[in-house]
């Protein structure tokens, strides 16, 4: 959702008139954040559809919003296509059960399809993980997706992905995909989000500025097993720092907020239990419950420093690194050496990054991470020497321009051409 949201202000500038098809937030089964609508330009055509209520579908073990809204999206999409005569269908979502609509509409209307793969649809990542570390219904889900992905991709002309490795995997599976119609495009940096956050600034309920402590913040999901090594390394580094550099580390409070996708009582901590097992829970605090996006941005703005634990999956790219950079605070990131985040931080000089390899263990990172934290704590307060000219190439406008350039290619492929630059997303 966020890629399209932050790109909407720029599509018409680059020759495309967006028509958005989406599930009504009240039917999505998640908490609603109406302030996000302030970032959507007025006049954008948005068609919202309902979904079957979870109180009914969960009786059959179905909670996925793509399955619950499939019929409504199918019907509304056909109505929009008949009314608007779009030139291209652009799917940008991680709700994979909506993607079969691409083939259904492509076959019925002969409209080219571009798919944005923000995450791998079918992945072997969890195959080697213990049973208790896999998502619920993992094997059933993988087998079903293994059938539906190739069926859907038969009608896909172009692919956008946040990682080149996602594209390589799809091109190796589906030899009809042409590389010139595929592009690696990260999410863009949306400065307007901080403008909205500042207009609706509420009380920071996580910590109090100026209370004599140094507050570090990370906001975002931690629950996946591929983040756990970085969480372990951070906790071990804090314990090491308390031993080696007690004056600095005794003032440190690290806050990890909004770390679980689950809501309410179903939210579970990831780094908090690790900290408690090491006896450092006074220095590493976790709020796993969902946090409104603009509260997150205000917490980043209030922090003395920012700490971003990355994934041990080299294909993982953290789109949320851009809000951290835009916060203009001292930033330390812990990421796999092949992650695109490493290049972003090196290019922009917006923060420090401690990289690791696939063979690295949490214990291998303890000493260098403790020393990096100590050096950062000794320099506070300061603003990173960010190269904003370099950062411009990661802006939401630039990423929208690159998307539209690919939309042009896909729409005109095989001599189709296009007339009014309309696209349904």
Buried (B, 14 or more C-beta within 10 A) or exposed (E): BBBBBBBBBBBBEBEBBBBBBBBBBEBBBEEEEEBBEEBBEEEBEEBBBBBBEBEEBEEEEBEBBBBBBBEBBBEBBBEBBEEBEBBBBBBBBEBBBBBBBBBBBBEEBEBBBBBBBBBBBBBEBBEEEEEEEBEEEBEEBBEBBEEBBEEBBEBBBBBBBBBBBBBBBBBEEBEEBBEEBBBBBBBBBBBEBBEBBEEEEEEBEBBEEEEEBBBBBBBBEBBBBBBBBBBBBBBBBBBBBBEEBEEBBEBBBBBBBBBBEEEEEEBBBBBBBBBBEBEBBEBBBBBBBBBBBBBBBBBBBBBBBBBBBBBBBBBBBBBBBBBBBBBBBBBBBBBBEBBBBBEBBBEBBBBBBBBBEEEBEBEBBBEBBBBBBBEBBEEEEEEBEBEEEBBEBBBBBBBBBBBBEBBBBBBBBEEBEBEEBBBBB
